[in-house]
């Protein structure tokens, strides 16, 4: 199954989108995949940093029409 | 490796409350140990049902007030406690001056704490003041 749960954090500023992601990450099961939508550029660099430090997987990061799509997988 | 941050939050201006809250929430959610000590003009915002609005120091405070998408600082402190187990401690001296006890504060705040205790706990960690 390659299904992403989408978290829409558009139009909120740092660290709002990251906090949204972390909230959902805590509730998710190991192996779950989440997609964070953000219009905040700082978030696009902060999320991979957080994922790396905490030990989850960054699947992809893509900007489409001014919206960042950050896809991650919970690993632990 | 996780860090041990002790944040002293004194100012009642939006800019400083916001930055302290951003720092606390991100550090705590990243696995760092975070303790926030609230005193002076920063404390009254955490009295239950307080409708006090922080003063604005300059341009950034005004920008943050006008943008709906800026996360409220109280919500960020709450996230720091809920997502990252940050300790939010009110200064016992400030409570004495306000003539209230710890029960009058928002539930996410911990026990009233004196400076001696806070400084003992902060030993060896990093101290940041806002």
N, CA and C atoms of all chains as a GROMACS GRO file, in nm:
protein
  618
    1UNK      N    1   0.085  -0.120   0.000
    1UNK     CA    2   0.000   0.000   0.000
    1UNK      C    3   0.087   0.124   0.000
    2UNK      N    4   0.064   0.213  -0.092
    2UNK     CA    5   0.141   0.337  -0.089
    2UNK      C    6   0.044   0.454  -0.071
    3UNK      N    7  -0.015   0.458   0.047
    3UNK     CA    8  -0.114   0.562   0.072
    3UNK      C    9  -0.062   0.664   0.170
    4UNK      N   10  -0.070   0.788   0.133
    4UNK     CA   11  -0.022   0.895   0.220
    4UNK      C   12  -0.138   0.961   0.294
    5UNK      N   13  -0.117   0.988   0.421
    5UNK     CA   14  -0.214   1.072   0.491
    5UNK      C   15  -0.169   1.216   0.470
    6UNK      N   16  -0.257   1.300   0.419
    6UNK     CA   17  -0.219   1.438   0.389
    6UNK      C   18  -0.250   1.530   0.506
    7UNK      N   19  -0.150   1.612   0.539
    7UNK     CA   20  -0.166   1.712   0.645
    7UNK      C   21  -0.158   1.849   0.577
    8UNK      N   22  -0.266   1.921   0.578
    8UNK     CA   23  -0.269   2.049   0.508
    8UNK      C   24  -0.231   2.162   0.605
    9UNK      N   25  -0.105   2.206   0.596
    9UNK     CA   26  -0.060   2.315   0.685
    9UNK      C   27  -0.026   2.439   0.603
   10UNK      N   28  -0.096   2.454   0.489
   10UNK     CA   29  -0.071   2.572   0.406
   10UNK      C   30  -0.113   2.700   0.480
   11UNK      N   31  -0.042   2.807   0.448
   11UNK     CA   32  -0.072   2.941   0.503
   11UNK      C   33  -0.047   2.954   0.653
   12UNK      N   34   0.029   2.863   0.711
   12UNK     CA   35   0.075   2.886   0.848
   12UNK      C   36   0.227   2.898   0.845
   13UNK      N   37   0.277   2.978   0.938
   13UNK     CA   38   0.419   3.009   0.940
   13UNK      C   39   0.494   2.919   1.038
   14UNK      N   40   0.625   2.916   1.021
   14UNK     CA   41   0.716   2.839   1.105
   14UNK      C   42   0.693   2.873   1.253
   15UNK      N   43   0.691   2.777   1.345
   15UNK     CA   44   0.707   2.633   1.322
   15UNK      C   45   0.574   2.559   1.316
   16UNK      N   46   0.466   2.628   1.275
   16UNK     CA   47   0.333   2.567   1.270
   16UNK      C   48   0.329   2.437   1.190
   17UNK      N   49   0.376   2.437   1.062
   17UNK     CA   50   0.369   2.313   0.982
   17UNK      C   51   0.449   2.198   1.044
   18UNK      N   52   0.568   2.229   1.097
   18UNK     CA   53   0.649   2.125   1.160
   18UNK      C   54   0.577   2.066   1.281
   19UNK      N   55   0.513   2.152   1.360
   19UNK     CA   56   0.440   2.104   1.479
   19UNK      C   57   0.321   2.017   1.438
   20UNK      N   58   0.256   2.056   1.327
   20UNK     CA   59   0.145   1.974   1.275
   20UNK      C   60   0.195   1.835   1.238
   21UNK      N   61   0.308   1.833   1.166
   21UNK     CA   62   0.366   1.706   1.123
   21UNK      C   63   0.401   1.620   1.245
   22UNK      N   64   0.462   1.681   1.344
   22UNK     CA   65   0.505   1.606   1.462
   22UNK      C   66   0.384   1.551   1.538
   23UNK      N   67   0.278   1.630   1.545
   23UNK     CA   68   0.155   1.584   1.611
   23UNK      C   69   0.102   1.458   1.542
   24UNK      N   70   0.094   1.460   1.409
   24UNK     CA   71   0.043   1.344   1.336
   24UNK      C   72   0.141   1.227   1.342
   25UNK      N   73   0.269   1.259   1.340
   25UNK     CA   74   0.372   1.155   1.346
   25UNK      C   75   0.359   1.076   1.476
   26UNK      N   76   0.330   1.146   1.585
   26UNK     CA   77   0.316   1.079   1.715
   26UNK      C   78   0.200   0.980   1.713
   27UNK      N   79   0.094   1.017   1.642
   27UNK     CA   80  -0.026   0.933   1.640
   27UNK      C   81  -0.015   0.819   1.539
   28UNK      N   82   0.078   0.831   1.442
   28UNK     CA   83   0.088   0.734   1.333
   28UNK      C   84   0.154   0.604   1.380
   29UNK      N   85   0.133   0.499   1.299
   29UNK     CA   86   0.198   0.369   1.326
   29UNK      C   87   0.330   0.365   1.250
   30UNK      N   88   0.422   0.280   1.298
   30UNK     CA   89   0.549   0.262   1.226
   30UNK      C   90   0.519   0.212   1.085
   31UNK      N   91   0.581   0.275   0.987
   31UNK     CA   92   0.558   0.238   0.847
   31UNK      C   93   0.459   0.329   0.778
   32UNK      N   94   0.379   0.404   0.856
   32UNK     CA   95   0.282   0.496   0.796
   32UNK      C   96   0.354   0.606   0.717
   33UNK      N   97   0.288   0.653   0.611
   33UNK     CA   98   0.346   0.760   0.530
   33UNK      C   99   0.258   0.885   0.537
   34UNK      N  100   0.321   0.997   0.555
   34UNK     CA  101   0.250   1.124   0.568
   34UNK      C  102   0.299   1.222   0.463
   35UNK      N  103   0.207   1.305   0.415
   35UNK     CA  104   0.244   1.411   0.321
   35UNK      C  105   0.204   1.545   0.382
   36UNK      N  106   0.303   1.630   0.404
   36UNK     CA  107   0.277   1.762   0.462
   36UNK      C  108   0.273   1.866   0.351
   37UNK      N  109   0.165   1.945   0.346
   37UNK     CA  110   0.156   2.054   0.250
   37UNK      C  111   0.186   2.184   0.322
   38UNK      N  112   0.282   2.262   0.268
   38UNK     CA  113   0.320   2.387   0.334
   38UNK      C  114   0.355   2.494   0.233
   39UNK      N  115   0.320   2.617   0.265
   39UNK     CA  116   0.360   2.730   0.181
   39UNK      C  117   0.476   2.805   0.243
   40UNK      N  118   0.528   2.754   0.353
   40UNK     CA  119   0.636   2.820   0.426
   40UNK      C  120   0.770   2.757   0.383
   41UNK      N  121   0.856   2.838   0.322
   41UNK     CA  122   0.982   2.783   0.268
   41UNK      C  123   1.073   2.729   0.377
   42UNK      N  124   1.072   2.794   0.494
   42UNK     CA  125   1.156   2.748   0.605
   42UNK      C  126   1.122   2.605   0.642
   43UNK      N  127   0.995   2.572   0.631
   43UNK     CA  128   0.950   2.436   0.664
   43UNK      C  129   1.014   2.333   0.573
   44UNK      N  130   1.034   2.372   0.445
   44UNK     CA  131   1.091   2.278   0.348
   44UNK      C  132   1.233   2.238   0.387
   45UNK      N  133   1.305   2.325   0.456
   45UNK     CA  134   1.439   2.286   0.500
   45UNK      C  135   1.438   2.231   0.643
   46UNK      N  136   1.341   2.276   0.725
   46UNK     CA  137   1.336   2.229   0.865
   46UNK      C  138   1.288   2.084   0.876
   47UNK      N  139   1.193   2.045   0.792
   47UNK     CA  140   1.136   1.910   0.803
   47UNK      C  141   1.243   1.802   0.778
   48UNK      N  142   1.322   1.812   0.667
   48UNK     CA  143   1.427   1.709   0.648
   48UNK      C  144   1.526   1.706   0.764
   49UNK      N  145   1.558   1.823   0.818
   49UNK     CA  146   1.648   1.835   0.933
   49UNK      C  147   1.591   1.759   1.053
   50UNK      N  148   1.461   1.779   1.079
   50UNK     CA  149   1.395   1.714   1.193
   50UNK      C  150   1.388   1.563   1.171
   51UNK      N  151   1.349   1.524   1.048
   51UNK     CA  152   1.337   1.382   1.014
   51UNK      C  153   1.472   1.312   1.036
   52UNK      N  154   1.579   1.378   0.992
   52UNK     CA  155   1.713   1.322   1.003
   52UNK      C  156   1.753   1.307   1.150
   53UNK      N  157   1.726   1.410   1.229
   53UNK     CA  158   1.767   1.406   1.369
   53UNK      C  159   1.688   1.302   1.448
   54UNK      N  160   1.560   1.293   1.420
   54UNK     CA  161   1.475   1.204   1.500
   54UNK      C  162   1.481   1.059   1.449
   55UNK      N  163   1.521   1.041   1.320
   55UNK     CA  164   1.541   0.905   1.270
   55UNK      C  165   1.424   0.846   1.193
   56UNK      N  166   1.350   0.931   1.120
   56UNK     CA  167   1.247   0.879   1.030
   56UNK      C  168   1.300   0.888   0.887
   57UNK      N  169   1.213   0.860   0.788
   57UNK     CA  170   1.261   0.861   0.649
   57UNK      C  171   1.197   0.975   0.570
   58UNK      N  172   1.283   1.051   0.501
   58UNK     CA  173   1.235   1.156   0.411
   58UNK      C  174   1.218   1.091   0.275
   59UNK      N  175   1.096   1.082   0.227
   59UNK     CA  176   1.074   1.014   0.099
   59UNK      C  177   1.096   1.110  -0.017
   60UNK      N  178   1.034   1.228  -0.010
   60UNK     CA  179   1.056   1.326  -0.116
   60UNK      C  180   1.014   1.465  -0.072
   61UNK      N  181   1.066   1.562  -0.144
   61UNK     CA  182   1.033   1.702  -0.117
   61UNK      C  183   1.019   1.771  -0.252
   62UNK      N  184   0.901   1.824  -0.279
   62UNK     CA  185   0.876   1.880  -0.411
   62UNK      C  186   0.790   2.005  -0.399
   63UNK      N  187   0.826   2.108  -0.478
   63UNK     CA  188   0.745   2.231  -0.476
   63UNK      C  189   0.658   2.236  -0.600
   64UNK      N  190   0.527   2.236  -0.581
   64UNK     CA  191   0.434   2.241  -0.694
   64UNK      C  192   0.344   2.362  -0.675
   65UNK      N  193   0.348   2.456  -0.769
   65UNK     CA  194   0.264   2.577  -0.762
   65UNK      C  195   0.270   2.645  -0.625
   66UNK      N  196   0.390   2.677  -0.580
   66UNK     CA  197   0.411   2.748  -0.453
   66UNK      C  198   0.375   2.670  -0.328
   67UNK      N  199   0.345   2.541  -0.343
   67UNK     CA  200   0.317   2.458  -0.225
   67UNK      C  201   0.422   2.347  -0.216
   68UNK      N  202   0.483   2.338  -0.099
   68UNK     CA  203   0.577   2.228  -0.076
   68UNK      C  204   0.501   2.101  -0.040
   69UNK      N  205   0.538   1.990  -0.105
   69UNK     CA  206   0.482   1.859  -0.072
   69UNK      C  207   0.595   1.777  -0.010
   70UNK      N  208   0.589   1.757   0.119
   70UNK     CA  209   0.697   1.688   0.190
   70UNK      C  210   0.646   1.551   0.234
   71UNK      N  211   0.704   1.446   0.176
   71UNK     CA  212   0.656   1.310   0.204
   71UNK      C  213   0.754   1.238   0.296
   72UNK      N  214   0.700   1.181   0.402
   72UNK     CA  215   0.786   1.116   0.502
   72UNK      C  216   0.726   0.982   0.544
   73UNK      N  217   0.813   0.896   0.600
   73UNK     CA  218   0.767   0.767   0.653
   73UNK      C  219   0.812   0.755   0.799
   74UNK      N  220   0.720   0.709   0.884
   74UNK     CA  221   0.755   0.689   1.024
   74UNK      C  222   0.832   0.558   1.038
   75UNK      N  223   0.949   0.564   1.098
   75UNK     CA  224   1.034   0.444   1.106
   75UNK      C  225   1.043   0.384   1.246
   76UNK      N  226   0.998   0.457   1.347
   76UNK     CA  227   1.010   0.398   1.482
   76UNK      C  228   0.903   0.454   1.574
   77UNK      N  229   2.292   1.393   1.954
   77UNK     CA  230   2.289   1.394   2.099
   77UNK      C  231   2.194   1.504   2.148
   78UNK      N  232   2.113   1.469   2.247
   78UNK     CA  233   2.016   1.570   2.290
   78UNK      C  234   2.079   1.672   2.384
   79UNK      N  235   2.025   1.791   2.376
   79UNK     CA  236   2.075   1.903   2.455
   79UNK      C  237   1.981   1.928   2.573
   80UNK      N  238   2.029   2.010   2.665
   80UNK     CA  239   1.949   2.045   2.780
   80UNK      C  240   1.936   2.199   2.782
   81UNK      N  241   1.819   2.246   2.744
   81UNK     CA  242   1.799   2.391   2.733
   81UNK      C  243   1.714   2.444   2.848
   82UNK      N  244   1.758   2.553   2.905
   82UNK     CA  245   1.681   2.623   3.007
   82UNK      C  246   1.651   2.763   2.953
   83UNK      N  247   1.524   2.789   2.937
   83UNK     CA  248   1.481   2.914   2.876
   83UNK      C  249   1.418   3.002   2.984
   84UNK      N  250   1.472   3.123   2.998
   84UNK     CA  251   1.415   3.217   3.094
   84UNK      C  252   1.331   3.316   3.014
   85UNK      N  253   1.202   3.320   3.043
   85UNK     CA  254   1.109   3.401   2.965
   85UNK      C  255   1.058   3.515   3.054
   86UNK      N  256   1.102   3.636   3.027
   86UNK     CA  257   1.071   3.750   3.114
   86UNK      C  258   0.987   3.858   3.046
   87UNK      N  259   1.012   3.876   2.917
   87UNK     CA  260   0.951   3.990   2.846
   87UNK      C  261   0.804   3.966   2.816
   88UNK      N  262   0.726   4.071   2.819
   88UNK     CA  263   0.585   4.063   2.783
   88UNK      C  264   0.560   4.112   2.641
   89UNK      N  265   0.667   4.119   2.559
   89UNK     CA  266   0.644   4.163   2.421
   89UNK      C  267   0.619   4.042   2.331
   90UNK      N  268   0.540   4.063   2.229
   90UNK     CA  269   0.501   3.955   2.138
   90UNK      C  270   0.623   3.889   2.074
   91UNK      N  271   0.719   3.973   2.032
   91UNK     CA  272   0.835   3.919   1.960
   91UNK      C  273   0.912   3.819   2.047
   92UNK      N  274   0.936   3.857   2.171
   92UNK     CA  275   1.018   3.770   2.257
   92UNK      C  276   0.940   3.647   2.303
   93UNK      N  277   0.813   3.663   2.334
   93UNK     CA  278   0.731   3.547   2.371
   93UNK      C  279   0.723   3.448   2.255
   94UNK      N  280   0.709   3.504   2.134
   94UNK     CA  281   0.698   3.419   2.015
   94UNK      C  282   0.827   3.340   1.992
   95UNK      N  283   0.941   3.411   1.999
   95UNK     CA  284   1.070   3.345   1.972
   95UNK      C  285   1.099   3.239   2.078
   96UNK      N  286   1.070   3.271   2.204
   96UNK     CA  287   1.093   3.173   2.311
   96UNK      C  288   1.005   3.050   2.288
   97UNK      N  289   0.881   3.073   2.246
   97UNK     CA  290   0.787   2.962   2.224
   97UNK      C  291   0.829   2.878   2.104
   98UNK      N  292   0.879   2.944   1.999
   98UNK     CA  293   0.927   2.871   1.881
   98UNK      C  294   1.044   2.783   1.920
   99UNK      N  295   1.137   2.843   1.992
   99UNK     CA  296   1.256   2.770   2.034
   99UNK      C  297   1.217   2.649   2.120
  100UNK      N  298   1.132   2.674   2.218
  100UNK     CA  299   1.093   2.567   2.311
  100UNK      C  300   1.023   2.454   2.237
  101UNK      N  301   0.930   2.487   2.147
  101UNK     CA  302   0.852   2.382   2.082
  101UNK      C  303   0.938   2.299   1.988
  102UNK      N  304   1.023   2.365   1.910
  102UNK     CA  305   1.105   2.290   1.814
  102UNK      C  306   1.208   2.205   1.888
  103UNK      N  307   1.275   2.263   1.988
  103UNK     CA  308   1.377   2.187   2.062
  103UNK      C  309   1.313   2.068   2.134
  104UNK      N  310   1.201   2.090   2.200
  104UNK     CA  311   1.137   1.982   2.275
  104UNK      C  312   1.089   1.872   2.182
  105UNK      N  313   1.031   1.910   2.068
  105UNK     CA  314   0.980   1.810   1.975
  105UNK      C  315   1.091   1.735   1.904
  106UNK      N  316   1.214   1.786   1.913
  106UNK     CA  317   1.327   1.720   1.849
  106UNK      C  318   1.399   1.629   1.948
  107UNK      N  319   1.350   1.625   2.069
  107UNK     CA  320   1.408   1.533   2.166
  107UNK      C  321   1.500   1.597   2.268
  108UNK      N  322   1.517   1.730   2.259
  108UNK     CA  323   1.600   1.798   2.359
  108UNK      C  324   1.519   1.816   2.488
  109UNK      N  325   1.590   1.822   2.599
  109UNK     CA  326   1.522   1.850   2.726
  109UNK      C  327   1.505   2.001   2.738
  110UNK      N  328   1.383   2.044   2.761
  110UNK     CA  329   1.354   2.187   2.767
  110UNK      C  330   1.281   2.223   2.896
  111UNK      N  331   1.332   2.323   2.964
  111UNK     CA  332   1.264   2.378   3.080
  111UNK      C  333   1.247   2.528   3.056
  112UNK      N  334   1.125   2.576   3.071
  112UNK     CA  335   1.101   2.720   3.054
  112UNK      C  336   1.060   2.778   3.189
  113UNK      N  337   1.127   2.884   3.228
  113UNK     CA  338   1.100   2.950   3.355
  113UNK      C  339   1.034   3.084   3.323
  114UNK      N  340   0.909   3.100   3.367
  114UNK     CA  341   0.834   3.223   3.336
  114UNK      C  342   0.834   3.317   3.456
  115UNK      N  343   0.876   3.440   3.433
  115UNK     CA  344   0.870   3.538   3.541
  115UNK      C  345   0.838   3.677   3.483
  116UNK      N  346   0.837   3.776   3.568
  116UNK     CA  347   0.815   3.917   3.531
  116UNK      C  348   0.695   3.931   3.435
  117UNK      N  349   0.710   4.013   3.332
  117UNK     CA  350   0.595   4.045   3.246
  117UNK      C  351   0.549   3.930   3.157
  118UNK      N  352   0.628   3.822   3.153
  118UNK     CA  353   0.586   3.707   3.071
  118UNK      C  354   0.483   3.621   3.143
  119UNK      N  355   0.478   3.628   3.274
  119UNK     CA  356   0.394   3.533   3.348
  119UNK      C  357   0.242   3.558   3.338
  120UNK      N  358   0.197   3.683   3.345
  120UNK     CA  359   0.050   3.705   3.350
  120UNK      C  360  -0.029   3.647   3.232
  121UNK      N  361   0.038   3.622   3.117
  121UNK     CA  362  -0.034   3.564   3.002
  121UNK      C  363  -0.080   3.422   3.030
  122UNK      N  364  -0.022   3.360   3.134
  122UNK     CA  365  -0.053   3.220   3.162
  122UNK      C  366  -0.150   3.204   3.279
  123UNK      N  367  -0.208   3.316   3.323
  123UNK     CA  368  -0.316   3.307   3.422
  123UNK      C  369  -0.440   3.256   3.347
  124UNK      N  370  -0.510   3.160   3.409
  124UNK     CA  371  -0.628   3.100   3.345
  124UNK      C  372  -0.723   3.208   3.294
  125UNK      N  373  -0.772   3.188   3.173
  125UNK     CA  374  -0.870   3.277   3.109
  125UNK      C  375  -0.820   3.420   3.092
  126UNK      N  376  -0.688   3.438   3.097
  126UNK     CA  377  -0.632   3.572   3.077
  126UNK      C  378  -0.661   3.620   2.935
  127UNK      N  379  -0.706   3.743   2.923
  127UNK     CA  380  -0.727   3.798   2.788
  127UNK      C  381  -0.623   3.906   2.759
  128UNK      N  382  -0.516   3.902   2.836
  128UNK     CA  383  -0.411   4.001   2.818
  128UNK      C  384  -0.340   3.980   2.682
  129UNK      N  385  -0.318   4.087   2.612
  129UNK     CA  386  -0.254   4.080   2.481
  129UNK      C  387  -0.113   4.139   2.495
  130UNK      N  388  -0.010   4.071   2.443
  130UNK     CA  389   0.125   4.124   2.460
  130UNK      C  390   0.146   4.254   2.383
  131UNK      N  391   0.234   4.337   2.434
  131UNK     CA  392   0.266   4.459   2.361
  131UNK      C  393   0.356   4.424   2.244
  132UNK      N  394   0.356   4.511   2.147
  132UNK     CA  395   0.437   4.490   2.027
  132UNK      C  396   0.560   4.580   2.037
  133UNK      N  397   0.676   4.519   2.010
  133UNK     CA  398   0.803   4.593   2.026
  133UNK      C  399   0.836   4.672   1.899
  134UNK      N  400   0.802   4.617   1.784
  134UNK     CA  401   0.840   4.682   1.658
  134UNK      C  402   0.770   4.620   1.539
  135UNK      N  403   0.836   4.632   1.424
  135UNK     CA  404   0.776   4.592   1.297
  135UNK      C  405   0.734   4.444   1.293
  136UNK      N  406   0.818   4.358   1.351
  136UNK     CA  407   0.785   4.216   1.343
  136UNK      C  408   0.665   4.179   1.428
  137UNK      N  409   0.653   4.245   1.541
  137UNK     CA  410   0.536   4.221   1.624
  137UNK      C  411   0.410   4.260   1.550
  138UNK      N  412   0.417   4.372   1.479
  138UNK     CA  413   0.300   4.417   1.402
  138UNK      C  414   0.267   4.319   1.290
  139UNK      N  415   0.374   4.272   1.223
  139UNK     CA  416   0.353   4.174   1.115
  139UNK      C  417   0.288   4.047   1.168
  140UNK      N  418   0.336   4.002   1.282
  140UNK     CA  419   0.281   3.878   1.338
  140UNK      C  420   0.136   3.895   1.382
  141UNK      N  421   0.104   4.015   1.432
  141UNK     CA  422  -0.034   4.041   1.474
  141UNK      C  423  -0.128   4.040   1.353
  142UNK      N  424  -0.075   4.085   1.236
  142UNK     CA  425  -0.164   4.099   1.120
  142UNK      C  426  -0.175   3.970   1.038
  143UNK      N  427  -0.085   3.874   1.060
  143UNK     CA  428  -0.088   3.748   0.984
  143UNK      C  429  -0.161   3.640   1.064
  144UNK      N  430  -0.270   3.590   1.009
  144UNK     CA  431  -0.347   3.489   1.081
  144UNK      C  432  -0.273   3.356   1.094
  145UNK      N  433  -0.176   3.332   1.006
  145UNK     CA  434  -0.109   3.202   1.003
  145UNK      C  435   0.006   3.186   1.100
  146UNK      N  436   0.032   3.289   1.184
  146UNK     CA  437   0.140   3.278   1.280
  146UNK      C  438   0.088   3.201   1.403
  147UNK      N  439   0.152   3.089   1.438
  147UNK     CA  440   0.100   3.011   1.551
  147UNK      C  441   0.106   3.092   1.680
  148UNK      N  442  -0.004   3.097   1.758
  148UNK     CA  443  -0.003   3.172   1.884
  148UNK      C  444   0.103   3.116   1.980
  149UNK      N  445   0.172   3.206   2.051
  149UNK     CA  446   0.283   3.157   2.136
  149UNK      C  447   0.234   3.061   2.245
  150UNK      N  448   0.114   3.081   2.296
  150UNK     CA  449   0.067   2.991   2.402
  150UNK      C  450   0.046   2.849   2.348
  151UNK      N  451  -0.001   2.842   2.224
  151UNK     CA  452  -0.019   2.711   2.161
  151UNK      C  453   0.116   2.642   2.142
  152UNK      N  454   0.219   2.720   2.106
  152UNK     CA  455   0.352   2.660   2.086
  152UNK      C  456   0.410   2.610   2.218
  153UNK      N  457   0.392   2.688   2.325
  153UNK     CA  458   0.441   2.640   2.456
  153UNK      C  459   0.368   2.511   2.495
  154UNK      N  460   0.238   2.508   2.467
  154UNK     CA  461   0.159   2.389   2.498
  154UNK      C  462   0.209   2.268   2.417
  155UNK      N  463   0.238   2.292   2.290
  155UNK     CA  464   0.294   2.184   2.207
  155UNK      C  465   0.427   2.136   2.263
  156UNK      N  466   0.508   2.230   2.312
  156UNK     CA  467   0.638   2.192   2.368
  156UNK      C  468   0.617   2.096   2.485
  157UNK      N  469   0.516   2.123   2.566
  157UNK     CA  470   0.488   2.038   2.682
  157UNK      C  471   0.426   1.905   2.639
  158UNK      N  472   0.332   1.910   2.544
  158UNK     CA  473   0.259   1.789   2.506
  158UNK      C  474   0.339   1.697   2.414
  159UNK      N  475   0.412   1.758   2.320
  159UNK     CA  476   0.484   1.675   2.221
  159UNK      C  477   0.624   1.641   2.266
  160UNK      N  478   0.682   1.726   2.349
  160UNK     CA  479   0.823   1.706   2.383
  160UNK      C  480   0.852   1.706   2.532
  161UNK      N  481   0.746   1.696   2.612
  161UNK     CA  482   0.764   1.691   2.758
  161UNK      C  483   0.842   1.808   2.816
  162UNK      N  484   0.831   1.925   2.754
  162UNK     CA  485   0.897   2.043   2.810
  162UNK      C  486   0.832   2.077   2.944
  163UNK      N  487   0.914   2.123   3.038
  163UNK     CA  488   0.860   2.168   3.166
  163UNK      C  489   0.839   2.319   3.159
  164UNK      N  490   0.720   2.363   3.194
  164UNK     CA  491   0.688   2.506   3.192
  164UNK      C  492   0.668   2.548   3.338
  165UNK      N  493   0.763   2.623   3.393
  165UNK     CA  494   0.761   2.649   3.536
  165UNK      C  495   0.742   2.797   3.568
  166UNK      N  496   0.641   2.828   3.649
  166UNK     CA  497   0.622   2.967   3.689
  166UNK      C  498   0.716   3.002   3.805
  167UNK      N  499   0.763   3.125   3.804
  167UNK     CA  500   0.852   3.175   3.909
  167UNK      C  501   0.771   3.200   4.037
  168UNK      N  502   0.817   3.142   4.147
  168UNK     CA  503   0.739   3.156   4.271
  168UNK      C  504   0.736   3.300   4.321
  169UNK      N  505   0.844   3.373   4.299
  169UNK     CA  506   0.846   3.514   4.341
  169UNK      C  507   0.739   3.595   4.266
  170UNK      N  508   0.730   3.571   4.135
  170UNK     CA  509   0.633   3.646   4.054
  170UNK      C  510   0.490   3.614   4.099
  171UNK      N  511   0.465   3.487   4.133
  171UNK     CA  512   0.331   3.450   4.181
  171UNK      C  513   0.301   3.520   4.312
  172UNK      N  514   0.402   3.529   4.400
  172UNK     CA  515   0.383   3.599   4.527
  172UNK      C  516   0.347   3.746   4.503
  173UNK      N  517   0.419   3.808   4.410
  173UNK     CA  518   0.392   3.950   4.381
  173UNK      C  519   0.252   3.970   4.324
  174UNK      N  520   0.208   3.875   4.241
  174UNK     CA  521   0.074   3.884   4.181
  174UNK      C  522  -0.035   3.841   4.280
  175UNK      N  523   0.009   3.786   4.394
  175UNK     CA  524  -0.082   3.736   4.497
  175UNK      C  525  -0.178   3.629   4.444
  176UNK      N  526  -0.118   3.536   4.368
  176UNK     CA  527  -0.196   3.421   4.322
  176UNK      C  528  -0.112   3.295   4.347
  177UNK      N  529  -0.177   3.177   4.344
  177UNK     CA  530  -0.096   3.055   4.356
  177UNK      C  531  -0.098   2.980   4.222
  178UNK      N  532  -0.023   2.870   4.219
  178UNK     CA  533  -0.003   2.795   4.095
  178UNK      C  534  -0.133   2.746   4.032
  179UNK      N  535  -0.236   2.723   4.114
  179UNK     CA  536  -0.363   2.674   4.060
  179UNK      C  537  -0.433   2.777   3.972
  180UNK      N  538  -0.392   2.902   3.984
  180UNK     CA  539  -0.455   3.008   3.904
  180UNK      C  540  -0.401   3.012   3.761
  181UNK      N  541  -0.301   2.927   3.735
  181UNK     CA  542  -0.237   2.930   3.603
  181UNK      C  543  -0.291   2.820   3.512
  182UNK      N  544  -0.264   2.832   3.383
  182UNK     CA  545  -0.304   2.730   3.285
  182UNK      C  546  -0.250   2.593   3.328
  183UNK      N  547  -0.326   2.484   3.298
  183UNK     CA  548  -0.288   2.352   3.350
  183UNK      C  549  -0.154   2.300   3.298
  184UNK      N  550  -0.108   2.350   3.183
  184UNK     CA  551   0.021   2.297   3.133
  184UNK      C  552   0.141   2.351   3.210
  185UNK      N  553   0.118   2.451   3.295
  185UNK     CA  554   0.229   2.501   3.376
  185UNK      C  555   0.252   2.411   3.497
  186UNK      N  556   0.380   2.391   3.529
  186UNK     CA  557   0.418   2.303   3.637
  186UNK      C  558   0.416   2.374   3.771
  187UNK      N  559   0.481   2.315   3.872
  187UNK     CA  560   0.479   2.373   4.006
  187UNK      C  561   0.559   2.503   4.015
  188UNK      N  562   0.514   2.596   4.102
  188UNK     CA  563   0.589   2.718   4.125
  188UNK      C  564   0.732   2.683   4.166
  189UNK      N  565   0.828   2.752   4.105
  189UNK     CA  566   0.968   2.715   4.121
  189UNK      C  567   1.050   2.836   4.160
  190UNK      N  568   1.139   2.818   4.257
  190UNK     CA  569   1.228   2.926   4.298
  190UNK      C  570   1.355   2.926   4.215
  191UNK      N  571   1.426   3.036   4.223
  191UNK     CA  572   1.548   3.052   4.142
  191UNK      C  573   1.656   2.951   4.180
  192UNK      N  574   1.667   2.920   4.309
  192UNK     CA  575   1.772   2.828   4.352
  192UNK      C  576   1.752   2.692   4.286
  193UNK      N  577   1.628   2.645   4.288
  193UNK     CA  578   1.595   2.517   4.226
  193UNK      C  579   1.622   2.521   4.076
  194UNK      N  580   1.577   2.630   4.013
  194UNK     CA  581   1.594   2.642   3.868
  194UNK      C  582   1.742   2.643   3.831
  195UNK      N  583   1.823   2.718   3.906
  195UNK     CA  584   1.966   2.728   3.875
  195UNK      C  585   2.036   2.594   3.899
  196UNK      N  586   1.995   2.523   4.003
  196UNK     CA  587   2.053   2.391   4.028
  196UNK      C  588   2.025   2.298   3.910
  197UNK      N  589   1.898   2.300   3.864
  197UNK     CA  590   1.861   2.213   3.752
  197UNK      C  591   1.930   2.254   3.623
  198UNK      N  592   1.959   2.383   3.610
  198UNK     CA  593   2.016   2.435   3.485
  198UNK      C  594   2.166   2.410   3.474
  199UNK      N  595   2.226   2.365   3.583
  199UNK     CA  596   2.371   2.348   3.584
  199UNK      C  597   2.416   2.254   3.472
  200UNK      N  598   2.512   2.302   3.393
  200UNK     CA  599   2.566   2.220   3.285
  200UNK      C  600   2.487   2.229   3.156
  201UNK      N  601   2.367   2.286   3.160
  201UNK     CA  602   2.287   2.300   3.038
  201UNK      C  603   2.306   2.438   2.977
  202UNK      N  604   2.229   2.465   2.873
  202UNK     CA  605   2.239   2.597   2.810
  202UNK      C  606   2.125   2.685   2.859
  203UNK      N  607   2.160   2.808   2.890
  203UNK     CA  608   2.060   2.902   2.942
  203UNK      C  609   2.032   3.010   2.837
  204UNK      N  610   1.905   3.026   2.802
  204UNK     CA  611   1.868   3.128   2.702
  204UNK      C  612   1.767   3.221   2.767
  205UNK      N  613   1.783   3.350   2.746
  205UNK     CA  614   1.693   3.446   2.808
  205UNK      C  615   1.618   3.528   2.703
  206UNK      N  616   1.488   3.537   2.722
  206UNK     CA  617   1.406   3.617   2.629
  206UNK      C  618   1.328   3.721   2.708
   0.00000   0.00000   0.00000
